[in-house]
Amino acid sequence: MLPYEALEALARERLPSAVFDYIAGGSGDEATLADNTAAWARLRLRPRVLRDVSSVDTSTELLGAPLSSPILVAPTAFHSLVHPDAELATARGTREAGSLLVLSSRSSRRLEDVASAAGPWWFQVYVFRDRGLTRALVQRAAAAGARALVLTGDTPYVGRKRRNRGDSALPLSDEDFLANLEGLTHRALAEQAPDVTFQDIARLHEDSGLPVLVKGVLRADDARECLLHGAAGLIVSNHGGRQLDGALATADALPEVVEATQGRVPVLVDGGVRSGRDVLRALALGARAVLLGRPVLWGLATGGADGVRQVLDALREDTAHVLALAGLSSLSAVGADALAPTPGR
């Protein structure tokens, strides 16, 4: 895989400018977008020496799914904007890399079709204004083989983007928009409901029979409340800097959330992960896995399914290399002592 900056630049050359800006941009002044990557870089590593790292194992397991590495594909919308095979290519590339796909409820291909191309997958959920539409979607996802639901909790309204040119600037057909919205009578009913609460965690579990993870958690009190209402896992996320600008970086929020869960459920993290060093930093802070959003889309834009696989394989290989240099032969060997103490932690 090309270095992230080169891959992004190549995607920029190949995509319409409105599509590139839609994916690359953040909300407000894009302060959180920038801080997501910077926060990982602020963390310094403490390598061990004279350890046998002739073999490094990056494999792991999440909610019963065996995976080649702790690197998953985050939910992102409308992959038809970047490649004609859309989420079908993303699913194939993710499967071939031995990873797990979190499929967006705003995918541009029917979830049943994506499921047939995927390995293990989870289904991301917005609670729509039309609650019946939400219920039907999660039941379809369960029937199609999703292993879990991921409730996005940080989007009662869509954040205003600095580079926003409006939906009309995106080459998105009604067929793409409506791929998973069978029976929709009015487009506004597919907007996120602003009255979502912790009680919706249990409702989604009851409707689907699937474990429910909550994405968008940045605070200990919210983490505890999610667990109280039955969450099977948490994803520390600020939506890639696309919602509340000025929100703290996920690397800064992660320790508080991990401490609040006390090991009862897996904690995952996304936002600004670009290297094996970042993966090690996340694991040392207590995350079980990381999720990639923009890098996967750039891989899809530049190489289709093979591009997605190459992004995931390259980051897995870089993670193994970094683990070896840090004197760690497996993920289970990673602890908090892999990081140098920082002020305030």
C-alpha positions as CSV (number, residue, x, y, z in Angstrom):
1,M,0.0,0.0,0.0
2,L,1.1,3.6,-0.7
3,P,1.7,5.8,2.4
4,Y,-1.6,7.3,3.5
5,E,-0.8,10.7,2.2
6,A,0.1,9.3,-1.3
7,L,-3.0,7.1,-1.3
8,E,-5.2,10.0,-0.4
9,A,-3.6,12.1,-3.2
10,L,-4.2,9.4,-5.7
11,A,-7.8,9.1,-4.7
12,R,-8.2,12.8,-5.0
13,E,-6.9,12.6,-8.6
14,R,-9.4,10.0,-9.5
15,L,-12.6,11.2,-7.7
16,P,-14.8,14.2,-8.6
17,S,-13.9,17.1,-6.3
18,A,-17.3,17.1,-4.6
19,V,-17.0,13.4,-3.7
20,F,-13.4,13.8,-2.4
21,D,-14.4,16.8,-0.3
22,Y,-17.5,14.9,1.0
23,I,-15.3,12.1,2.3
24,A,-12.2,14.0,3.4
25,G,-13.9,16.9,5.1
26,G,-14.9,17.5,8.6
27,S,-17.3,19.7,10.4
28,G,-16.8,23.3,11.5
29,D,-13.2,24.4,11.3
30,E,-12.1,20.8,11.1
31,A,-10.2,21.1,14.4
32,T,-11.3,17.6,15.6
33,L,-10.5,16.1,12.2
34,A,-6.9,17.3,12.5
35,D,-6.5,16.5,16.1
36,N,-7.6,12.9,15.6
37,T,-4.3,12.1,13.8
38,A,-2.2,14.4,15.9
39,A,-3.4,12.9,19.2
40,W,-2.0,9.4,18.3
41,A,1.3,11.0,17.3
42,R,1.6,12.7,20.7
43,L,1.8,9.2,22.4
44,R,5.4,7.9,22.8
45,L,6.2,4.2,22.8
46,R,8.3,2.3,25.3
47,P,9.8,-0.7,23.5
48,R,11.1,-3.8,25.2
49,V,14.5,-5.4,24.2
50,L,15.8,-9.0,24.0
51,R,12.4,-10.6,23.5
52,D,11.9,-13.4,21.0
53,V,9.9,-11.7,18.2
54,S,10.8,-14.2,15.4
55,S,7.1,-14.8,15.1
56,V,4.4,-12.1,15.7
57,D,0.8,-13.0,15.9
58,T,-1.7,-10.3,15.1
59,S,-4.8,-12.5,15.1
60,T,-7.7,-11.8,17.5
61,E,-11.4,-12.5,18.0
62,L,-14.4,-10.2,18.5
63,L,-17.8,-11.4,19.6
64,G,-17.0,-14.8,18.3
65,A,-15.5,-13.8,14.9
66,P,-11.9,-14.9,14.3
67,L,-9.9,-12.1,12.6
68,S,-6.5,-11.8,11.1
69,S,-5.8,-8.5,13.0
70,P,-7.5,-6.0,15.3
71,I,-8.1,-3.7,12.2
72,L,-11.8,-3.5,11.1
73,V,-13.6,-1.5,8.4
74,A,-15.7,1.3,9.8
75,P,-19.2,2.1,8.6
76,T,-19.2,4.7,5.8
77,A,-22.0,5.7,3.5
78,F,-22.6,5.3,-0.2
79,H,-19.6,3.5,-1.6
80,S,-21.0,3.9,-5.1
81,L,-19.7,7.4,-5.0
82,V,-16.1,6.1,-5.2
83,H,-16.4,2.8,-7.2
84,P,-19.0,1.1,-9.4
85,D,-18.9,-2.1,-7.4
86,A,-19.6,-0.1,-4.2
87,E,-20.0,-2.0,-1.0
88,L,-19.8,-5.3,-2.8
89,A,-16.1,-4.6,-3.6
90,T,-15.5,-3.4,0.0
91,A,-17.0,-6.6,1.4
92,R,-14.9,-8.8,-0.9
93,G,-11.7,-6.9,0.0
94,T,-12.4,-7.0,3.7
95,R,-13.2,-10.7,3.5
96,E,-10.0,-11.5,1.6
97,A,-8.0,-9.6,4.3
98,G,-9.5,-11.7,7.0
99,S,-11.1,-8.6,8.6
100,L,-14.7,-7.6,9.6
101,L,-16.9,-5.1,7.8
102,V,-19.3,-2.8,9.6
103,L,-21.9,-2.1,6.9
104,S,-23.5,1.3,6.9
105,S,-27.3,1.4,7.0
106,R,-26.8,4.1,4.3
107,S,-25.0,1.6,2.0
108,S,-25.7,2.0,-1.8
109,R,-26.2,-1.7,-2.2
110,R,-28.8,-4.0,-0.6
111,L,-27.5,-5.4,2.6
112,E,-28.5,-9.0,1.5
113,D,-26.2,-8.6,-1.6
114,V,-23.4,-7.2,0.5
115,A,-23.8,-10.0,3.0
116,S,-23.3,-12.6,0.3
117,A,-19.9,-11.1,-0.6
118,A,-18.7,-10.5,3.0
119,G,-17.0,-12.5,5.7
120,P,-18.0,-11.7,9.2
121,W,-20.0,-8.4,9.3
122,W,-21.9,-6.1,11.6
123,F,-24.6,-3.7,10.7
124,Q,-24.5,0.0,11.6
125,V,-27.8,1.5,12.6
126,Y,-29.2,4.9,12.7
127,V,-32.5,5.1,14.5
128,F,-34.6,6.8,11.8
129,R,-37.6,9.1,12.3
130,D,-39.6,6.2,10.9
131,R,-39.0,3.6,13.7
132,G,-40.7,0.9,11.7
133,L,-38.1,1.4,9.0
134,T,-35.4,0.9,11.5
135,R,-37.0,-2.2,12.9
136,A,-37.4,-3.7,9.5
137,L,-33.8,-3.0,8.6
138,V,-32.3,-4.6,11.7
139,Q,-34.5,-7.7,11.2
140,R,-33.3,-8.0,7.6
141,A,-29.7,-7.6,8.8
142,A,-30.1,-10.4,11.4
143,A,-31.7,-12.6,8.8
144,A,-28.9,-11.9,6.3
145,G,-26.3,-13.0,8.9
146,A,-25.1,-9.9,10.7
147,R,-23.3,-10.8,13.9
148,A,-24.0,-7.6,15.7
149,L,-25.6,-4.1,15.4
150,V,-23.6,-0.9,15.8
151,L,-25.8,2.0,17.0
152,T,-24.4,5.3,16.0
153,G,-25.2,7.6,19.0
154,D,-23.6,10.9,18.1
155,T,-25.8,12.0,15.2
156,P,-29.1,13.3,16.3
157,Y,-28.5,15.8,13.5
158,V,-25.9,15.8,10.8
159,G,-23.0,18.1,11.5
160,R,-22.4,21.1,9.2
161,K,-19.4,20.4,7.0
162,R,-16.9,23.1,6.1
163,R,-16.5,21.8,2.6
164,N,-20.2,21.0,2.1
165,R,-21.6,21.6,-1.4
166,G,-25.0,20.0,-0.7
167,D,-26.3,16.6,-1.7
168,S,-27.1,17.8,-5.2
169,A,-23.3,18.0,-5.9
170,L,-22.9,14.3,-5.3
171,P,-23.4,11.8,-8.1
172,L,-25.8,9.8,-6.0
173,S,-28.9,8.3,-7.6
174,D,-32.2,7.6,-5.9
175,E,-31.5,3.9,-6.5
176,D,-28.3,4.3,-4.5
177,F,-29.9,6.3,-1.7
178,L,-32.9,3.9,-1.4
179,A,-31.0,0.6,-1.6
180,N,-31.9,-0.4,1.9
181,L,-35.0,1.7,2.4
182,E,-37.8,-0.6,1.2
183,G,-41.3,0.9,1.8
184,L,-40.0,4.4,2.5
185,T,-42.9,6.9,1.8
186,H,-41.0,10.1,2.4
187,R,-37.3,10.8,2.2
188,A,-37.4,12.9,5.4
189,L,-38.5,9.8,7.4
190,A,-35.0,8.3,6.7
191,E,-33.3,11.1,8.6
192,Q,-31.9,10.3,12.0
193,A,-34.3,10.6,14.9
194,P,-33.2,13.3,17.4
195,D,-35.0,11.6,20.3
196,V,-32.8,8.5,20.4
197,T,-32.0,7.5,24.0
198,F,-30.2,4.7,25.9
199,Q,-33.5,2.8,25.9
200,D,-33.0,2.2,22.1
201,I,-30.1,-0.1,22.8
202,A,-32.5,-2.7,24.4
203,R,-35.1,-2.1,21.7
204,L,-32.7,-2.8,18.9
205,H,-31.6,-6.0,20.7
206,E,-35.2,-7.1,21.1
207,D,-36.0,-6.3,17.5
208,S,-33.0,-8.2,16.1
209,G,-31.8,-10.7,18.7
210,L,-28.3,-9.4,18.0
211,P,-25.7,-7.9,20.4
212,V,-25.6,-4.1,20.2
213,L,-22.5,-2.0,20.3
214,V,-22.8,1.8,20.7
215,K,-20.6,4.1,18.5
216,G,-19.7,7.7,19.3
217,V,-19.0,7.3,23.1
218,L,-16.4,9.8,24.4
219,R,-17.3,10.0,28.1
220,A,-17.1,7.6,31.1
221,D,-20.7,8.5,32.3
222,D,-22.1,7.7,28.8
223,A,-20.1,4.5,28.7
224,R,-21.5,3.3,32.0
225,E,-25.0,4.2,31.0
226,C,-24.7,2.3,27.7
227,L,-23.6,-0.8,29.7
228,L,-26.5,-0.4,32.1
229,H,-28.9,-0.5,29.2
230,G,-27.3,-3.7,27.7
231,A,-24.6,-2.5,25.3
232,A,-22.4,-5.5,24.2
233,G,-19.5,-3.2,23.3
234,L,-18.5,0.5,22.8
235,I,-16.8,2.3,20.0
236,V,-14.9,5.5,21.0
237,S,-15.5,7.8,18.0
238,N,-16.1,11.4,17.1
239,H,-17.5,10.4,13.7
240,G,-14.1,11.1,12.0
241,G,-14.4,14.8,13.0
242,R,-17.6,15.1,11.1
243,Q,-20.0,15.9,13.9
244,L,-19.3,18.3,16.8
245,D,-16.1,20.2,15.9
246,G,-14.0,20.8,18.9
247,A,-14.8,17.4,20.4
248,L,-11.8,15.8,21.9
249,A,-9.7,13.4,19.8
250,T,-10.5,9.7,20.2
251,A,-7.0,8.9,21.5
252,D,-7.6,11.3,24.3
253,A,-11.1,10.0,25.1
254,L,-10.2,6.3,24.9
255,P,-8.6,5.8,28.4
256,E,-11.6,7.2,30.2
257,V,-14.0,5.0,28.4
258,V,-11.9,1.9,28.9
259,E,-11.6,2.6,32.6
260,A,-15.3,3.0,32.9
261,T,-16.1,-0.4,31.4
262,Q,-13.7,-2.3,33.7
263,G,-13.2,-5.0,31.1
264,R,-16.9,-6.0,30.9
265,V,-17.3,-5.4,27.2
266,P,-14.8,-4.8,24.3
267,V,-13.9,-1.2,23.6
268,L,-13.0,-0.3,20.0
269,V,-11.8,3.1,18.6
270,D,-11.7,4.9,15.3
271,G,-10.5,8.3,14.1
272,G,-7.1,9.1,12.6
273,V,-5.5,5.6,12.8
274,R,-3.0,5.6,9.9
275,S,-0.1,3.3,10.9
276,G,0.9,0.3,12.9
277,R,2.2,2.6,15.5
278,D,-1.3,4.0,16.0
279,V,-2.7,0.5,16.2
280,L,-0.2,-0.3,19.0
281,R,-1.0,2.9,20.8
282,A,-4.7,2.1,20.7
283,L,-4.2,-1.4,22.0
284,A,-1.9,-0.1,24.8
285,L,-4.7,2.3,25.8
286,G,-7.1,-0.6,26.2
287,A,-8.8,-0.9,22.8
288,R,-9.6,-4.3,21.5
289,A,-9.5,-3.2,17.9
290,V,-9.5,-0.1,15.7
291,L,-11.7,0.8,12.7
292,L,-10.6,2.4,9.4
293,G,-12.9,4.8,7.5
294,R,-11.2,7.1,5.0
295,P,-8.2,4.8,4.2
296,V,-10.6,2.1,3.1
297,L,-12.5,4.4,0.9
298,W,-9.3,5.7,-0.7
299,G,-8.3,2.1,-1.3
300,L,-11.7,1.4,-2.9
301,A,-11.4,4.4,-5.1
302,T,-7.9,3.5,-6.4
303,G,-8.2,-0.3,-6.6
304,G,-11.7,-1.6,-5.9
305,A,-11.7,-4.8,-3.9
306,D,-8.0,-5.3,-4.3
307,G,-7.4,-1.8,-3.1
308,V,-9.4,-2.4,0.1
309,R,-7.5,-5.7,0.7
310,Q,-4.2,-4.0,0.2
311,V,-5.0,-1.2,2.7
312,L,-6.0,-3.8,5.3
313,D,-3.1,-6.1,4.6
314,A,-0.6,-3.3,4.6
315,L,-1.7,-2.0,8.0
316,R,-1.8,-5.5,9.4
317,E,1.8,-6.1,8.2
318,D,2.9,-2.7,9.6
319,T,1.3,-3.5,12.9
320,A,3.2,-6.8,13.1
321,H,6.4,-5.0,12.2
322,V,5.8,-2.4,14.9
323,L,5.0,-5.0,17.5
324,A,8.2,-6.8,16.8
325,L,10.2,-3.6,17.1
326,A,8.5,-3.0,20.4
327,G,9.4,-6.4,21.7
328,L,5.9,-7.8,21.6
329,S,5.1,-11.1,19.9
330,S,1.3,-11.0,20.1
331,L,-1.6,-8.7,20.9
332,S,-2.0,-10.3,24.3
333,A,1.5,-9.1,25.2
334,V,0.5,-5.4,24.7
335,G,-0.1,-3.6,27.9
336,A,-0.3,0.0,29.2
337,D,3.4,-0.1,29.8
338,A,4.0,0.0,26.1
339,L,3.3,3.8,26.3
340,A,5.4,6.4,28.1
341,P,3.4,8.2,30.8
342,T,2.0,11.5,29.7
343,P,0.8,14.5,31.8
344,G,-2.7,14.1,33.0
345,R,-2.8,10.3,32.5
